[in-house]
């Protein structure tokens, strides 16, 4: 897989499936090329075609009605990569100040690539069942059945429970990260930013399961030396 001169993925035989669903929610980069990627998780229970639904939802924008969010890539649990914007523009995935490649930015969106992972994130356990945010029904402490996660999806990191990342999704993330690293001559630090690095404590994604367990595997496969992940630069 490679990135063409216009910033769109070009898949080779055997690469993950790529679907293009362009969004209008973009703006100009303030650098000649992006300086790194920032990992996110979508939240929500998900389900069949959930990733595609999200990608289609951000194709248009109604000011004052739609939540102002977008990203370049969304990787579904089945490994499909949805590309919503070329790498030549910025998207609305963080909206906070931070440091990338040693440079400070008022808004890191103007110098980065946003990658969403279809994943429910941190889970809470009640009576042997696991639930994703918002965890409980409004106004009470009763778990909401629509937030329940199938137990077969559960993975643990230290003492916490998370929605796991299927191998197909990890493979696609590896191919995508490797392609972006080659396209922009990134080192491993450019691949080690999470949403929480710029927006904690309001945002905690993609979480330690990804950053500390999965991402080092990706760096190793990509031929980049792993380091302790986390931190905004």
N, C-alpha and C positions, 0 to 999 in steps of 0.2 A: 504494500500500500504506500502511496506517496501523495504529496500535496502539490497540485498544479500551480501554474503561475497566477491564477486568479483566486487561489486560496481554498479550492474545493478538493475533497479527497478523490483519488483515483484508485479503485480497488483492482488488484490482480486476481488471477485464478487462484482459488483457495483462500482468499482473504474473507473476512467477515462481510456480511451483507451491509451495504450502505444505502440509506434512503435520504433523498434531498427534499427538505420541506422548508424553503427559505422564509425567514422572518423579516419584518420591517423594523424590528426593535434593535436597531444598531446605531452606532455612531463612530466617528473618526478615531483611529488610533493616534496617539501622540508620539509614537516611536515608529521607526521604519519597519520593524517586525516585532511580533509579540515576544516578551521576555520570559514567559513561563505559562504553565497552565495551573488552574485552580480547580480542585476536585470538590464536588457537591453531591449530596443525595437528594432525591426528590421528595422523600417522605410519603406517607400514605400507604394503604394496604396494597394498592396496585391491582393487577389482574390482567387478563388477556387484552392485548392492544393498549394497555395503559400508557406505555411510553409513547406510542404513536399519537394517542389522544393529546398528551401534553405537548408534543412537538407541533401538532396541528393547531393547538390552542394559541400558541404564541406567534403564529404566522401574521396575524393582524393585531392592531392595537387601538382600543377605544379609550381615550384619555378620560379619567374620572370613573371609568367602569372596570377596566381590566387591571389586574395587579401588574405593576411595571417590572416584569422579570423576563429574561431571555438568556440564552446560552448558545455556544457554538455547536456542541455535540451532546447528545443524550444516548447513553448506552443501555439498551434494554436488558432484562434478565436473560433473554434468549440469545444475546450477543449482537443483535441488530444495532447498527450505529445510525442514528438520525442526525444529519447535519442541518443546522438551521441557519448558519451564517458562515461566510468564508473567513479565513484567518486574517484577511486584510482589513477587517473592521473590528470594533469592540462590541460587546454585548452587555446586557444589564444583569450581571450575575452576582456582583458583590456590592458595588456602590459605596465603598469605604476607602479611606486612605491606607497606604501601606508601602512596603519596600519590596521591589522586585529586582534581582540581579544588582543589588547595591544602590539602586536609584529609588528615590522617594516620589510617590505620586499622590495627588489629592484624591484620586479615584483609580484604584488598580484596574478597573475595567478597561481603562484606556491603554493598557499595556499588556494584557493577558488574554488567555484563552479559557473560557468556562466550559467545564466538562461535568455534566450531570450523570449520576449513576442511578438507575431505577432501584430504589432500596428504601425500606421503611425506617431504617435507622435504629436508634436506641429503643428498646422495648421494656415494658414493665410486666411483671408476673403477678397474677392474682388467681388463687385457687387452681394452680397448675396450668393456667392459660396465659398466653402472652398477647400484649396489646401494644399498638403503636400510638403515637400522638394523634388525637387529643386524649387518649387513654381512657377518659371517663366521660360519662354523659353530662351535659350541661347542668349545673346546679346541684350536683351530687357526687358521690364517690363510687357509684356503680359503674363498672367497666362497660364501655359501649360495644355491642356485638359487631358493629361495622368496623371496629378498629382491631378486631382479633386477627392474629397472624397464625397461619398453619404451623403447627409444631415442627414439621419437617424442614421449615425454613430457618430455624433458630440456630445461631452460632454464638459462642461465648468468647469473650475476651476478658481475662482476669475474672472479676466477680460479676460482670455485667452481661446482659443478653442483648443480642443484636439480630437484625435480619441479615442472613448470610448472603454472600456473593457467589452465584453459580460459576462453575468453571468456564462456561461459554462467555459469560460477561467479563470474567478476568482475562480470558484470551483476547477478546476484542479490545479491552482497555490496554493490554500489552501492545497489541499491534498499533493502535492509535497513538499511544505515548511514544513508541519507538519511531513512528513515522514523523511525528511532530518534532521530536528531538533531532532527527536527522535533517529535517527541513530547515530548522532554525539554529542548528549547531548548539543546542542546549546541553548543559551538563546535568547531572542528576538533581542538583538543587532546584532547577527550574521545574522539575516534575513533582516536587515535594510540598506544594502549598495546598492547604485545605481551607474551606470557607471559614472555619473557626479561627484560623490564624489571623483573620482580618476583622471578624465580626463577633468574637466571643465577648460576653457569655450569651449574647442573644442567639447566636448560631453555634451549634456543636458539630455540624456535619463536616466531613464524611464520617468522623468518629475513629476511635483507635483500632477497631477491627480492620478498617481499610488502611489507615496510615501506618500502623505498626505491624500488622500481620500480612496483608495482601500486597501493599505497595513495595516492600522490600523484594518480594518475589518478582514483581514487574521490573524493577530496576536491575535485578540480576539477569533476567532474560534479555533485557534491552542492552546488556553489556555495560551498565553504569554501576559504579560502586555504591552500595547502599550506605546510608548514614542514618543516625537517629532522625526520624521524621518529625514534622511539626515546626512551627515558627515561621514568621513571615519574612524571613530573609536575614 
